Amino acid sequence: MDVRPFWLAGRPATGEAELTVTNPYDDRVVGVASVPTPEQVEQAVAAADAIRRTAAALPVHTRAEALAHVSRRLAERAGEVAELIRAENGKPILWARGEVARAVSTFRFAAEETRRIGGEMLRLDTDPGGEGRMAYVSRQPYGPVLGVTPFNFPLNLVAHKVAPAIAVGAPVIVKPAPATPLSALLLGEILAETGLPEGMFSVLPVPNDRAAALVEDPRLPVVSFTGSAPVGFAIAERVPRKHVTLELGGNAAAVVLADADLDWAAARIALFSNYQAGQSCIAVQRVLVEDAVYDDFVSRLVPAVEALVTGDPSDEKTQVGPMVSVEAAQRVEAWVNEAVAAGGKLLAGGGREGATFAPTVLADVPDDAKVCREEVFGPVLTLRRVASADEAFAVVNDSAYGLQAGVFTRDVATAFRAAKELEVGGVVIGDVPSYRADQMPYGGIKDSGVGREGLRSAMEDYTYPRTTVFTGLTL
């Protein structure tokens, strides 16, 4: 099997070690990636540092066209890219195609936002001391960006690091997840077609135990990390002088109130507690149902979960595939068994076969169980009966996490209350918390992180405002 090169300052390169990537569903070898040596990592960082001023000065049309090219090429190669995601991640082809489509949009949105980059003019003669003066406020990149990405969206979450960096004129180094580096390497191949200056991007599949050197390197002033809360906050503590953005975990809640469309709510919650095998920060984990419709809703939800097609990710009908590894599935199995032992009722699922864990519904689980308090990151949801919207909103907020929440209601006043009271980064009315549009601000509060993705928001995170005052003007 051919060894895939990594991308060092925009050029393909190979190192001395190799990383074998296997399919979580059948353990077949998908590909082999070359791993850069420490010396090659140093070359990549040095190149990003050397190009930083040139990158910041790139004309807007150059950056925008490079991003548009990536969008077009991903669309042209969509079938190939989706198959690669399916193979290395174990994601059903249904969801893999969706991820490619989102990445196409992500780069397109970035190209559009690049062309909208502009400053703000402020008259300063609002006070006598500012007569004849005007301020121009522009945004300038901090410098090279280190993007550390997870396994669950091996293409689109890389896109959310790379696209805004190029948009603002910042070199970017990507460290993809060791389990799923191939999609990022393919993206590097497409980026190499754009004619961006050498040093503008590198894709370095280094092991996690070598990531600290990259994180700590002072030539990389921005660290953008997506992953678990313990790792993310450890990074922030390690480099307090850097600009760190963190998109971390969640235990997303869906609230189903008495006026909701129960069929719609059941279908959406069933699917989006289990899509990506539950390996999404905003997969539905906690379901809070108003007492008046609880039994009716459960009678619709459980059959909807049991009807999901679980199995081979290459099958067009498969909706739920394997988790990323056997070890990940074993952890979820242990958490479910712990919840049942503590008094929880297993209404569906609960079984494991290799890396595949059956879509699972639990009820009456004690509040202190891991499946309620922590991020399961697997195909498991818990049901809880609540007396009212007041109690539901209080339970949503009783969490260390605050990423997104969904509220199924048709009452406008309740919707506005949810938007005001829920302590999360995003509230979705009439649907699951798993909804994300790639151009919208996306991120959380509390242990769910700091900063925002969504092209314009990330572009602001990667830049700082610079104010220039012009004097002696006739206004």
Phi, psi and omega in degrees: 000134180296144176269126181279130178287158169266180184243115183247109180052041175086001181237146177291144181209160175231152179247203183263338182250165181228153179237119180268129182253129181240156177280126182297336185285313184236004176066018177285148177288127181264321182185170179232127180250139175284142182252127181291148174283165175303325179294323179289325174299317177300319178299319180296316180293317180298321179293319178297319179295318183293331186265358192301320181286321176298319180298317181295334182267000179302134178301150181304318183295329179293313179296315183296319181290325176299316179293319178296324178298316179299318179301313181297317184290324175297320178296319180294327183255022189304316181297314179298316182293318179298319178296324179293316177300313179303316186291314186277334184259336186082009181287131176308144185303330176306311183280329178297318177298321178297322179295319178298316180300321178293320179296322175303314179293321181302313179290326177294315177301320181297318178299319180293317180293327178300319180287346177264359179299130178196165180265183180234131178263133180234122171289134182255001180277023173288343173235153183304323182291349181255013180300135180076013183238146176219143180251139173245121181254116178243167177248132183239140179292141174299326185141197184304144182251133169260117177254118179252118191241154183265181184274339195286330172231079192290348175252305190289329177285334170293318178303323182287348171268314188288312188299311180292331178295310178298322182301322183265000180082039178244128172301151183223136173245125180256129169249098182285164177297136180301333180287336188218063182273346192291323179295320178294322178293323176295321177298321176301321177301317180289320178300325181295341179282347192278341184080013173299149183298149178302138182096349182291329178211149170219146174237112190238100179280070179272151177297156182300328182288355175251005184286334185300323181296320177294314181301320186275348185297122183292346179280356177244084189286346179242130174240120177246113187240135170237124182167210185281154182297314181302317181291317182299313181289331175296322176297313181300320179290330183286328184231068186295342181269356180268163173270109187246128172246138187230120171249104191250207189274185177197169167225070194304136180254143170242125180258127178245109182265168190297335182269006184286158169282103189292324178297314179298313182298316181296316181296316182290318180293319178302313183290315189268006163272346188237351178297151185057025186055033180075003184271062177218140181298338182244020171297144181294125179241316180248129180241118183249117190241131179296139188307321185299334182238009186303305185297319179297317181294316181298323180294340177266323185292310186301312176299326179294322177292315182294337180278349180298140181272116180249137177157221187295121181297340180279348179283130182300334184272347185291130177254332182233119179255198181284165167281177188291338181199163175299320181298321178296318179293324178295322177297314179298318178303317180295320179294320179294315179299322178296318180295319179293318179297332180274002177117357178292152179255129179271111182264339179198151173072216180096352183260156180229140172226104184063234179272358182264126177245130184294141175307127194234137176238128178238145176229159176056038179277135177302144185299334184270004179290150181302323183293346176260323188267326185257179175270114182293316183054047179200174186280068184222133171231151176244143179254138176221134178276132177232154185280332188196176174297325178303310181294319181301313182294325177295320179291319177304315184285343180278067183207148175289343184257161178201065182267286177218159176219150176245143180229115178269102178206154174247012181263121185296319181297319178295322178299316179293324175299315180299316180298329181275321193263333185285129185270072182217166179282338181210136177242126180249118182266129177081014179201179182287159176290353184282356180287131174215126170261133191291344178268353183271156174300132183221125178166181187228188175234180182054225183283004177273358169119188180222150181088176182221141166266183188098114206319304182298320180296316179293323177299322176291323179294329183273000184228165175233154179281135174241126182256125176246126182256126176258135188241152175077030182265152171265111186255000000 
